[in-house]
Amino acid sequence: MRKNILFALCLLLAIACRKNQDAPTNVSNTSDAAQRFTTDVLLKTTPVKSQGKSHLCWAYAMLATIESEHLMRGDSIDLSADYVGYMYLLEQSRLRYMKGGQPIGTRGMMTMLPQLLYRYGCEPYETFHAKPDADYHALARVLQTTVDNHRQQHAGFQRLMKEVDSRIEEVLGIVPRFVFMFSCEYTPKEFAHSVCGRNEYTALTSFTHHPFGDAFELEVPDNYYHDTFLNLPIDTLQTNVDRALTQGHPVCWEGDTSEPGFNFAAGTAVTGNETETVDQRQRQAAFERFQTTDDHCMAIIGMAHDQQGRKYYICKNSWGRNNPYHGWMYMSENYFRLKTIAVCLNIEH
């Protein structure tokens, strides 16, 4: 009990030291060339980051969701996606050694993040983050070769993991053994378990090839952990998202960004037809024809409307700040209804 109280005091003290200077009070007040929006709901956030040369968007987006959840409660945390990437690469190296042929990389789904936090813990961003030029893709190739060589030699886990750890450390840096906050010391696991409960978030999806009201294993390539998603009609799913945002809870979004209408340079995601509301049949057809694919994750932290009164979701992306909204994206309601693969939100709301 005393340790939990100390940890809570440390988090409260951290608020005074970590200001969220990059969180906009009105995201639409940017370049004159940008499309104008009126903000209706906007939650607190940590600064926009860049995932660099990695596929860790799912980690960045889910961590951003957790961070905003805590900021809205009055806590202050800013978490390291590189620590998650480090542990994930270690895990995949062990699997490749035992099973053979298991690809090593950084692809994944947002639902994996709470499980990785539970297994391996987490670190604050200020304590551990890789250099901007860290190349996860090249690192993954090096690890595959390293693991395969050890597998051929039947080297065993001790030798394997020592070299794998060394290879990752060369690129991402040395991971601190403890988290220190104002004279308080915690292991990464202790820190993570205070930040996010294992079942704190629930995953929702909306497809008609499974019954509504049931949970099913979503059939997308990056569902490596075979996670299940509660299946709801798109209207109900959207209502849950809107309710969460208006009550001060961020939402993690996973969906298709390979469409021409998803334009990071412009800071917007729109469909070809914004006048007619997308229905359940249209989104199902797009999914079955692979026109809607599982490409990317972002944190939804607000809602806005354009000059025609059309609704948009304000999204925190992980591609840096080089667009008219300093890294933020405005996703139209129709784009959300058509191109959403799944969402993850706090079940307490």
Disulfide bonds with the S-S distance in Angstrom:
none
